[in-house]
């Protein structure tokens, strides 16, 4: 075997296995893997993949639900020098065909219940236990003994969520991801004694690369759940088996809205991480009031940077609850104006990055790569302000800022105002085409009580300048979102942007 000569994703596990071989690394349903067992399984799975005729550098799709097999498949690709392509398990049809085809995946690791959705002609290797599946074949496979991957090799194509355009495959090297793991460990205080539960989809970069892999690096015991089931999460916390949870704001909102949130014994929860989208300040305040000793961490970033870029720690939440914090260990960030010049403190501009965590560009998209990487910086598309002490506050996505009557309005500010109303469970604000206003500020609200459009508009006007208040409020049963919890504002604009919304006549579905 070629001696290790750099930091690789699978090397993170290998080192933990040598350091604490008998400690439990992963629990999934009724299965437990020690670090030594998990490392051995990864080596055997790597050999299986190479036995399928794949060559280092070729892409392997991963189309599955959360499981230990999904994790082993990812690490096996890393060890074999293959490029892992995680695919949202909710994708079907053209969206699924696009990612599998655009990435050039030679084979797809798929759960049996999903394999039938894949395009005709795609080679499939089942992930789950069944005759011929990956896990069932592991014991008889020989461990991988070929050349190891190098730090500069591609480890993964992380496809952007596609909330504003077609997804792009961010090319992540082993070196970039390992740098991001160290940033996460230091900024989030991850330790071997933590008891993390991983409930969000592992195809998503936040759950995999901000939490699961960094926790494997420090030697923690990790519980992997199929989904963020509130009953299961609360049981694990009450039983003392989980004390650290990551979830996007939409999941935290759902947990806070549960009828048993006020009665369950959740005192054992020590760390609450949130990210993937903006947390409404009123929701954060409700959570902190119920669990005053819980340490909250705001994790901000995007796929292209691994994805962690900034963190707001527990001690910083009191004075800056709306901030996303300061850059993590390996990230340099600043705010620039339209000409690329650094914006003055407190002035909105686009946040840009330089970092060894950054992707190498977008797979087979040279024009998009050139557009994103300009003047030596990666342009994030996020609108932010920076204060004198280096803290960043995200105002909006650049494409989500609303031009209402020639005045630019940040949708987040309107959403925060709506969340202060007791009858608002969730809210998303977009600009829809309007002859008078250019874009009419339109709020889509999921209510948790009886409320009318007029009441919500009046409430917003009491908390905002009138020109920032919604012109329309649409009451809906649910907001469209992807599996990572991001609300798909593009879908709202596409669905209702052709005159399909009229004041006072909002449909109770979205």
C-alpha positions in Angstrom: 0.0 0.0 0.0 1.3 3.5 -0.8 2.2 5.4 2.3 -0.3 8.1 3.3 1.0 11.5 2.2 -1.7 14.0 3.0 -5.1 14.6 4.6 -7.9 12.6 3.1 -11.5 12.2 4.0 -11.2 8.4 4.7 -7.9 9.1 6.6 -10.0 10.9 9.2 -11.7 7.6 10.0 -8.5 5.6 9.8 -6.8 7.7 12.4 -9.8 7.5 14.8 -9.9 3.7 14.3 -6.3 3.4 15.3 -6.7 5.8 18.3 -9.9 4.3 19.7 -10.6 1.0 17.9 -13.2 -0.4 20.4 -15.3 2.8 20.9 -18.7 2.7 19.2 -18.5 5.0 16.2 -22.0 4.8 14.6 -25.4 3.5 15.7 -28.1 3.0 13.2 -31.4 1.2 14.1 -30.2 -2.0 15.7 -26.7 -2.0 14.3 -23.6 -0.7 16.0 -20.1 -0.2 14.5 -17.0 0.3 16.5 -14.3 2.5 14.9 -12.3 -0.5 14.0 -15.3 -2.3 12.4 -16.3 0.8 10.5 -12.8 1.3 9.1 -12.7 -2.3 8.0 -16.1 -2.1 6.4 -15.0 1.0 4.4 -11.8 -0.8 3.2 -13.9 -3.8 2.0 -16.5 -1.6 0.4 -13.7 0.3 -1.5 -12.5 -3.0 -2.9 -16.0 -3.9 -3.9 -16.4 -0.7 -5.8 -13.2 -1.1 -7.7 -14.2 -4.6 -8.5 -17.2 -3.1 -10.4 -14.7 -1.9 -13.0 -14.5 1.6 -11.7 -11.3 3.6 -12.0 -10.0 6.3 -9.6 -11.5 9.7 -10.5 -14.7 8.3 -11.9 -18.0 9.5 -10.4 -20.3 7.3 -8.3 -23.8 8.6 -7.5 -25.4 8.0 -4.1 -29.2 7.9 -4.1 -30.3 6.7 -0.7 -31.9 7.4 2.6 -30.0 7.9 5.8 -28.2 4.7 6.9 -24.9 3.3 8.0 -24.6 1.9 4.5 -24.9 5.4 3.0 -22.0 6.5 5.2 -19.9 3.5 4.4 -20.5 4.1 0.7 -19.3 7.6 0.9 -16.1 6.8 2.8 -15.5 3.8 0.5 -15.5 6.1 -2.5 -13.0 8.3 -0.8 -10.7 5.4 0.0 -10.9 4.0 -3.5 -10.2 7.4 -5.1 -13.7 7.7 -6.6 -15.7 10.9 -6.7 -18.9 10.6 -4.6 -22.0 12.4 -6.0 -24.7 12.7 -3.3 -28.2 13.0 -4.8 -31.3 14.3 -3.0 -33.4 11.2 -2.4 -36.6 13.2 -3.1 -35.5 14.0 -6.7 -37.3 12.2 -9.5 -37.8 12.6 -13.3 -35.8 15.3 -15.1 -34.1 16.6 -11.9 -32.7 13.2 -11.1 -31.7 12.5 -14.7 -30.0 15.9 -14.9 -27.6 15.3 -11.9 -26.8 11.7 -12.8 -26.1 12.7 -16.4 -24.4 16.0 -15.8 -22.0 14.4 -13.2 -21.2 11.5 -15.6 -21.8 9.0 -12.8 -20.7 5.5 -13.9 -22.6 3.7 -11.2 -25.2 4.7 -8.6 -25.4 3.3 -5.0 -29.1 3.2 -4.4 -31.6 2.0 -1.9 -33.9 -0.6 -3.4 -37.0 1.5 -3.0 -35.4 4.3 -5.0 -33.5 2.4 -7.7 -36.6 2.2 -10.0 -36.6 6.0 -10.4 -33.2 6.1 -12.0 -32.9 6.6 -15.7 -32.8 3.6 -17.9 -29.3 2.2 -18.5 -27.8 3.5 -15.2 -25.8 0.8 -13.4 -27.0 0.3 -9.9 -25.4 -1.2 -6.8 -27.9 -1.6 -4.0 -27.0 -0.1 -0.6 -29.2 -2.0 1.8 -29.2 -5.5 3.1 -30.5 -7.9 0.5 -29.0 -10.6 -1.7 -26.1 -8.9 -3.5 -26.3 -5.6 -1.7 -23.3 -3.7 -0.5 -23.6 -4.5 3.2 -24.3 -8.1 2.6 -21.2 -8.6 0.5 -18.8 -6.8 2.9 -17.7 -9.8 5.1 -16.5 -11.8 2.1 -14.8 -8.9 0.4 -11.0 -8.3 0.8 -9.9 -5.0 2.3 -8.7 -2.3 -0.1 -4.9 -2.5 -0.5 -4.4 -0.3 -3.6 -3.0 3.2 -3.9 -4.6 5.8 -1.5 -6.3 8.9 -2.6 -4.3 12.2 -2.5 -5.2 15.3 -0.7 -5.6 17.2 -4.0 -7.9 14.6 -5.6 -11.6 15.3 -5.9 -13.7 13.6 -3.2 -17.2 14.8 -4.0 -19.4 16.8 -6.3 -21.7 18.7 -4.0 -24.6 19.9 -6.0 -26.1 23.3 -5.0 -29.7 23.2 -3.9 -30.9 24.8 -7.1 -33.2 27.3 -5.3 -32.5 29.9 -8.0 -31.2 28.0 -11.0 -30.2 24.5 -12.2 -27.9 22.8 -9.6 -24.2 23.1 -10.1 -21.7 20.4 -8.9 -19.1 22.1 -6.6 -15.9 20.1 -7.0 -14.6 19.4 -3.5 -11.2 18.0 -2.9 -10.1 15.9 0.1 -7.9 18.8 1.2 -10.9 21.2 1.2 -13.1 18.9 3.2 -10.5 18.1 5.8 -9.8 21.8 6.3 -13.6 22.3 6.7 -13.7 19.5 9.3 -11.1 21.2 11.4 -12.9 24.5 11.1 -16.1 22.8 12.3 -14.4 21.1 15.3 -12.8 24.3 16.5 -15.8 26.6 15.9 -18.5 24.3 17.3 -16.6 22.8 20.2 -17.1 19.2 19.0 -15.6 16.6 21.3 -15.4 12.9 21.8 -17.7 13.1 24.9 -20.6 14.7 22.9 -23.6 12.5 22.1 -24.7 13.8 18.7 -27.7 12.6 16.8 -27.7 13.0 13.0 -31.3 13.3 11.7 -31.0 15.5 8.6 -30.3 13.9 5.2 -26.7 12.7 4.8 -26.7 13.7 1.1 -26.7 17.3 2.4 -23.3 18.8 3.1 -24.2 20.3 6.4 -25.2 17.1 8.2 -22.4 15.1 6.6 -19.5 17.6 6.6 -20.2 19.9 9.5 -21.2 17.2 11.9 -20.9 13.5 11.1 -17.4 13.5 9.6 -16.0 16.0 12.1 -17.5 14.0 15.0 -15.9 10.8 13.6 -12.6 12.7 13.5 -12.8 13.4 17.2 -14.0 9.9 18.1 -17.6 10.5 19.3 -20.4 8.0 19.2 -22.9 9.0 16.5 -26.5 8.1 16.3 -27.9 8.2 12.7 -31.7 8.5 12.3 -33.7 7.9 9.2 -35.3 11.4 9.5 -35.8 14.2 12.1 -38.6 12.4 13.9 -39.7 14.6 16.9 -40.8 11.6 19.0 -37.5 9.8 18.4 -35.4 12.9 19.1 -37.2 13.7 22.3 -36.9 10.1 23.5 -33.1 10.1 22.9 -32.7 13.3 24.8 -34.9 12.2 27.7 -33.0 8.9 27.9 -29.6 10.6 28.0 -28.4 9.1 24.7 -28.3 12.4 22.8 -27.2 15.8 23.8 -26.3 17.6 20.5 -28.7 18.1 17.6 -28.4 20.0 14.3 -31.5 21.0 12.4 -32.5 23.8 10.0 -34.9 26.5 11.3 -37.9 24.7 9.7 -37.2 21.7 11.9 -36.6 23.7 15.1 -39.9 25.6 14.3 -41.7 22.2 14.0 -40.2 21.0 17.3 -41.1 24.2 19.1 -44.7 24.0 17.8 -45.2 20.4 19.2 -47.8 20.2 21.9 -45.3 18.3 24.1 -42.5 20.7 23.7 -43.3 22.4 27.0 -43.7 19.2 28.9 -41.0 16.8 27.8 -37.7 16.6 29.9 -35.3 18.2 27.4 -32.8 19.4 30.0 -30.2 16.9 28.7 -29.9 18.7 25.4 -26.6 20.7 25.7 -25.9 21.9 22.1 -28.4 23.1 19.5 -27.0 23.8 16.0 -29.0 25.5 13.3 -28.3 26.5 9.8 -29.1 25.9 6.1 -31.4 28.9 6.1 -32.0 32.0 8.3 -33.5 31.4 11.8 -36.2 34.0 12.5 -35.2 35.9 15.7 -38.6 35.5 17.3 -38.4 31.7 17.0 -34.9 31.7 18.4 -36.2 33.7 21.4 -39.0 31.2 22.0 -36.6 28.3 22.0 -34.2 30.1 24.4 -37.0 31.0 26.8 -38.1 27.3 27.0 -34.5 26.0 27.2 -32.4 28.8 28.8 -29.3 26.6 29.5 -29.1 25.3 25.9 -26.1 26.4 23.9 -27.1 27.6 20.5 -24.8 27.8 17.5 -25.7 29.5 14.2 -23.8 27.7 11.4 -23.7 29.6 8.1 -22.2 28.9 4.7 -22.9 27.1 1.4 -22.0 24.0 -0.4 -19.1 25.6 -2.3 -17.2 26.1 1.0 -17.7 22.7 2.4 -20.2 24.2 3.7 -19.2 26.0 7.0 -18.1 29.6 6.6 -19.1 31.5 9.8 -20.4 30.6 13.3 -22.2 32.5 16.0 -21.4 30.9 19.3 -23.6 30.6 22.4 -22.0 33.5 24.2 -22.5 35.7 21.2 -26.3 35.1 20.8 -27.3 37.5 23.6 -26.1 40.6 21.9 -26.3 39.6 18.2 -29.2 37.1 17.8 -29.6 38.0 14.1 -25.9 37.6 13.2 -24.3 34.6 11.6 -21.1 35.2 13.5 -17.5 35.5 12.4 -15.5 33.4 9.9 -14.3 30.0 11.0 -10.6 29.0 11.2 -9.8 28.6 7.6 -12.1 31.2 6.0 -11.4 34.8 5.1 -14.5 36.8 4.3 -15.4 40.4 3.4 -18.4 42.4 2.1 -18.1 44.1 -1.3 -20.2 46.5 -3.4 -21.2 46.0 -7.0 -17.8 47.2 -8.2 -16.0 44.6 -6.0 -14.7 47.2 -3.5 -14.9 46.6 0.2 -18.2 48.0 1.5 -18.1 50.3 4.6 -19.1 48.8 8.0 -22.8 48.5 8.3 -23.4 48.9 4.5 -25.0 45.9 2.7 -23.0 44.1 0.1 -22.2 40.7 -1.2 -20.2 38.4 1.1 -17.1 36.9 -0.7 -14.6 34.3 0.5 -11.1 33.1 0.2 -10.4 29.7 1.8 -8.7 26.3 1.4 -12.2 24.9 2.0 -13.5 26.3 -1.3 -14.4 24.1 -4.2 -12.2 24.0 -7.3 -15.1 25.3 -9.4 -18.3 23.8 -10.9 -18.2 20.5 -12.7 -18.2 21.0 -16.5 -19.4 24.6 -16.1 -16.5 26.9 -16.9 -18.7 30.1 -17.4 -20.4 29.7 -14.0 -17.1 29.0 -12.4 -15.6 32.2 -13.9 -18.6 34.2 -12.8 -18.4 32.9 -9.2 -14.6 33.2 -8.8 -13.7 36.8 -9.6 -10.9 39.0 -8.5 -9.4 36.3 -6.4 -12.5 35.8 -4.3 -15.6 33.5 -4.4 -18.8 35.4 -4.8 -21.4 33.8 -2.5 -24.6 35.5 -3.7 -25.5 36.4 -0.1 -26.2 40.0 0.9 -24.6 40.8 4.2 -23.4 43.6 6.5 -20.2 43.5 8.6 -19.8 45.4 11.8 -16.7 46.9 13.5 -15.9 43.7 15.4 -16.0 41.5 12.4 -19.5 40.0 12.8 -21.5 39.3 9.7 -25.3 39.6 9.4 -27.0 38.1 6.4 -29.6 40.5 5.0 -30.8 38.2 2.2 -29.8 36.3 -0.9 -28.9 38.8 -3.5 -31.6 37.4 -5.7 -34.2 37.5 -2.9 -34.0 41.2 -2.3 -37.3 42.8 -3.4 -37.4 46.0 -5.6 -40.7 47.6 -4.4 -41.4 50.9 -6.0 -37.7 51.4 -6.6 -36.7 50.8 -3.0 -34.8 47.6 -2.1 -36.4 45.6 0.7 -34.8 42.6 2.4 -37.3 39.7 2.7 -35.8 38.6 6.0 -36.8 41.8 7.8 -40.4 41.4 6.7 -40.4 37.7 7.8 -39.0 38.5 11.2 -41.8 41.1 11.7 -44.5 38.5 10.8 -43.0 35.9 13.1 -43.7 38.2 16.1 -47.4 37.4 15.6 -48.6 34.5 17.7 -50.6 33.0 14.8 -47.7 32.7 12.4 -46.0 29.3 12.3 -43.9 29.9 9.2 -43.5 32.7 6.8 -41.7 33.3 3.4 -41.6 36.7 1.7 -41.0 37.2 -2.0 -41.4 39.9 -4.6 -44.0 39.2 -7.3 -44.4 41.2 -10.5 -46.6 44.2 -10.1 -47.5 47.0 -12.5 -47.4 49.7 -9.8 -44.7 48.5 -7.5 -42.4 46.6 -9.9 -42.4 43.9 -7.3 -45.1 43.6 -4.7 -44.0 42.4 -1.3 -45.9 39.1 -0.9 -45.9 37.0 2.2 -46.8 33.3 2.3 -47.8 32.3 5.8 -48.5 29.0 7.4 -50.9 29.9 10.3 -51.2 28.1 13.6 -54.4 29.8 14.6 -57.2 31.9 13.2 -55.9 34.9 11.4 -56.7 37.0 8.4 -54.7 38.7 5.7 -55.7 42.1 7.0 -54.6 41.3 10.5 -51.2 40.2 9.4 -50.7 43.2 7.1 -51.7 45.5 10.0 -49.4 43.7 12.3 -46.5 44.1 9.9 -47.2 47.8 9.5 -47.0 48.3 13.3 -43.5 46.8 13.2 -42.1 48.1 9.9 -42.2 51.2 7.8 -45.3 51.0 5.6 -43.3 50.6 2.4 -41.7 47.4 3.8 -45.0 45.8 4.9 -46.5 43.1 2.7 -48.9 44.2 0.0 -50.4 40.8 0.0 -50.5 37.9 2.5 -51.4 34.3 1.3 -52.4 31.8 3.9 -51.0 28.3 2.9 -50.9 24.8 4.4 -47.2 24.4 3.8 -44.2 26.1 2.2 -42.3 24.3 -0.5 -38.8 23.2 0.6 -36.1 20.9 -0.2 -35.0 17.9 1.9 -32.5 20.0 3.8 -35.2 22.4 5.0 -34.5 25.3 2.7 -37.7 27.1 1.7 -37.9 27.2 -2.1 -38.7 30.8 -2.8 -38.0 30.3 -6.5 -40.9 27.9 -6.5 -43.2 30.4 -4.9 -42.2 33.0 -7.5 -42.6 30.6 -10.4 -46.0 29.3 -9.1 -47.6 32.6 -8.2 -45.7 35.2 -10.3 -48.1 35.2 -13.2 -50.9 36.9 -11.5 -52.0 33.8 -9.6 -52.2 35.6 -6.3 -54.9 38.2 -5.5 -55.2 40.1 -2.2 -57.5 38.4 0.3 -57.9 35.2 -1.8 -54.8 33.2 -0.9 -55.0 29.4 -1.4 -54.4 27.2 1.7 -51.7 25.3 -0.1 -48.4 25.9 -1.7 
